[in-house]
Structures are given as C-alpha cells and as structure tokens.
Amino acid sequence: MKSWIEKRSHRRDCIRIAATAVLADGLVREDVLVVNLSRSGAMVELPETVDLPPSFTLLFKHSLEPCQVVWRAAQFAGLKFATVLPE
C-alpha cells in the first residue's frame, strides 16, 4: 500500500468565504468562493463560464493578493499567491 505524502509547505484550512477575482487591470471582476486557504495559496470555486487568466488579483478578507493559477478542473482552480501571507 502506497502512502500519501503532504508536499505543501503551509497547512490549508477548509473555509467558505466570498471573494472577487480582479481581472484586466481591475476592469473586470468575477465573484468566486474561497473553499480552502493557506498562507501560500487557495482553492476557489467559480462559475464554469469564467475563464481565469494565468495571473490576476484575488480580493478577500480586506486583502488584495496577486496570484497565479496552478491548476483548473471544472469549476475549481488552485491558486498560488505571489507572496506568502503573514500568520
């Protein structure tokens, strides 16, 4: 039996908070839902019609975080923040 090894450097917390993907230099905004969050990234749920660019800014909890899309599957996307959030 193969065991699974956690490769993330920061613990992820399951949450459900409303957020906004800020695209095209702030001209386009899309509502998303953050479903898990760590100091280095997040997983968001978004409408399937939203086509995220490779990088954008995520607005949540009174914070603007530049991020990159690491993966996308159906209505979910994994994001990596440009900088690690403080504890």
Short mmCIF file of the C-alpha atoms (twelve columns), coordinates in Angstrom:
data_MODEL
# 
_entry.id   MODEL 
# 
loop_
_atom_site.group_PDB 
_atom_site.id 
_atom_site.type_symbol 
_atom_site.label_atom_id 
_atom_site.label_alt_id 
_atom_site.label_comp_id 
_atom_site.label_asym_id 
_atom_site.label_seq_id 
_atom_site.Cartn_x 
_atom_site.Cartn_y 
_atom_site.Cartn_z 
_atom_site.pdbx_PDB_model_num 
ATOM 1  C CA . MET A 1  0.000   0.000  0.000   1 
ATOM 2  C CA . LYS A 2  1.349   3.389  -1.025  1 
ATOM 3  C CA . SER A 3  1.119   6.227  1.481   1 
ATOM 4  C CA . TRP A 4  0.327   9.791  0.550   1 
ATOM 5  C CA . ILE A 5  2.920   12.430 1.398   1 
ATOM 6  C CA . GLU A 6  1.879   16.034 2.018   1 
ATOM 7  C CA . LYS A 7  4.017   18.308 -0.168  1 
ATOM 8  C CA . ARG A 8  2.502   21.650 0.848   1 
ATOM 9  C CA . SER A 9  4.700   23.853 2.976   1 
ATOM 10 C CA . HIS A 10 1.723   25.535 4.688   1 
ATOM 11 C CA . ARG A 11 -1.381  23.949 6.222   1 
ATOM 12 C CA . ARG A 12 -4.653  24.527 4.348   1 
ATOM 13 C CA . ASP A 13 -7.849  25.368 6.203   1 
ATOM 14 C CA . CYS A 14 -11.265 24.494 4.790   1 
ATOM 15 C CA . ILE A 15 -13.344 27.659 4.659   1 
ATOM 16 C CA . ARG A 16 -16.134 29.153 2.589   1 
ATOM 17 C CA . ILE A 17 -15.757 32.878 2.070   1 
ATOM 18 C CA . ALA A 18 -16.881 35.126 -0.744  1 
ATOM 19 C CA . ALA A 19 -14.097 36.692 -2.787  1 
ATOM 20 C CA . THR A 20 -13.566 38.579 -6.022  1 
ATOM 21 C CA . ALA A 21 -11.200 37.773 -8.882  1 
ATOM 22 C CA . VAL A 22 -9.979  41.126 -10.203 1 
ATOM 23 C CA . LEU A 23 -9.022  40.790 -13.866 1 
ATOM 24 C CA . ALA A 24 -7.872  43.045 -16.703 1 
ATOM 25 C CA . ASP A 25 -6.261  45.736 -14.526 1 
ATOM 26 C CA . GLY A 26 -9.386  45.982 -12.362 1 
ATOM 27 C CA . LEU A 27 -11.835 46.492 -15.212 1 
ATOM 28 C CA . VAL A 28 -13.383 43.015 -14.868 1 
ATOM 29 C CA . ARG A 29 -14.450 41.443 -11.569 1 
ATOM 30 C CA . GLU A 30 -15.816 37.942 -11.058 1 
ATOM 31 C CA . ASP A 31 -17.379 36.570 -7.877  1 
ATOM 32 C CA . VAL A 32 -15.657 33.431 -6.582  1 
ATOM 33 C CA . LEU A 33 -15.789 31.368 -3.399  1 
ATOM 34 C CA . VAL A 34 -12.603 30.507 -1.490  1 
ATOM 35 C CA . VAL A 35 -13.048 26.914 -0.320  1 
ATOM 36 C CA . ASN A 36 -9.639  26.395 1.251   1 
ATOM 37 C CA . LEU A 37 -6.834  28.725 2.167   1 
ATOM 38 C CA . SER A 38 -3.221  28.586 3.275   1 
ATOM 39 C CA . ARG A 39 -0.521  31.206 3.678   1 
ATOM 40 C CA . SER A 40 0.785   30.389 0.180   1 
ATOM 41 C CA . GLY A 41 -2.379  29.794 -1.852  1 
ATOM 42 C CA . ALA A 42 -6.040  28.919 -2.112  1 
ATOM 43 C CA . MET A 43 -8.593  26.825 -3.924  1 
ATOM 44 C CA . VAL A 44 -11.528 28.747 -5.361  1 
ATOM 45 C CA . GLU A 45 -14.877 27.704 -6.770  1 
ATOM 46 C CA . LEU A 46 -16.087 29.787 -9.683  1 
ATOM 47 C CA . PRO A 47 -18.750 29.726 -12.370 1 
ATOM 48 C CA . GLU A 48 -17.732 27.435 -15.232 1 
ATOM 49 C CA . THR A 49 -18.159 30.327 -17.644 1 
ATOM 50 C CA . VAL A 50 -15.328 32.296 -16.010 1 
ATOM 51 C CA . ASP A 51 -12.049 31.948 -17.880 1 
ATOM 52 C CA . LEU A 52 -9.285  32.937 -15.468 1 
ATOM 53 C CA . PRO A 53 -6.086  34.369 -16.923 1 
ATOM 54 C CA . PRO A 54 -2.781  32.819 -15.795 1 
ATOM 55 C CA . SER A 55 -2.397  35.579 -13.190 1 
ATOM 56 C CA . PHE A 56 -4.807  38.001 -11.520 1 
ATOM 57 C CA . THR A 57 -5.566  39.559 -8.132  1 
ATOM 58 C CA . LEU A 58 -7.785  37.906 -5.532  1 
ATOM 59 C CA . LEU A 59 -9.726  40.235 -3.230  1 
ATOM 60 C CA . PHE A 60 -10.815 38.630 0.069   1 
ATOM 61 C CA . LYS A 61 -10.875 39.466 3.776   1 
ATOM 62 C CA . HIS A 62 -9.927  43.120 3.060   1 
ATOM 63 C CA . SER A 63 -6.798  41.947 1.231   1 
ATOM 64 C CA . LEU A 64 -5.656  42.134 -2.410  1 
ATOM 65 C CA . GLU A 65 -3.391  39.201 -3.251  1 
ATOM 66 C CA . PRO A 66 -1.701  38.810 -6.645  1 
ATOM 67 C CA . CYS A 67 -1.800  35.128 -7.607  1 
ATOM 68 C CA . GLN A 68 -1.188  32.590 -10.344 1 
ATOM 69 C CA . VAL A 69 -3.445  29.753 -11.452 1 
ATOM 70 C CA . VAL A 70 -1.640  26.469 -10.766 1 
ATOM 71 C CA . TRP A 71 -4.428  24.139 -11.921 1 
ATOM 72 C CA . ARG A 72 -8.040  24.244 -13.105 1 
ATOM 73 C CA . ALA A 73 -10.622 21.431 -13.050 1 
ATOM 74 C CA . ALA A 74 -14.273 22.169 -13.908 1 
ATOM 75 C CA . GLN A 75 -15.438 24.939 -11.559 1 
ATOM 76 C CA . PHE A 76 -12.397 24.767 -9.241  1 
ATOM 77 C CA . ALA A 77 -8.972  26.405 -9.525  1 
ATOM 78 C CA . GLY A 78 -5.844  26.149 -7.409  1 
ATOM 79 C CA . LEU A 79 -4.010  29.430 -6.815  1 
ATOM 80 C CA . LYS A 80 -0.512  30.296 -5.635  1 
ATOM 81 C CA . PHE A 81 -0.052  33.690 -4.016  1 
ATOM 82 C CA . ALA A 82 2.820   35.886 -5.215  1 
ATOM 83 C CA . THR A 83 3.929   36.314 -1.595  1 
ATOM 84 C CA . VAL A 84 3.329   34.208 1.497   1 
ATOM 85 C CA . LEU A 85 0.657   35.678 3.772   1 
ATOM 86 C CA . PRO A 86 1.619   36.534 7.340   1 
ATOM 87 C CA . GLU A 87 0.431   34.220 10.100  1 
# 
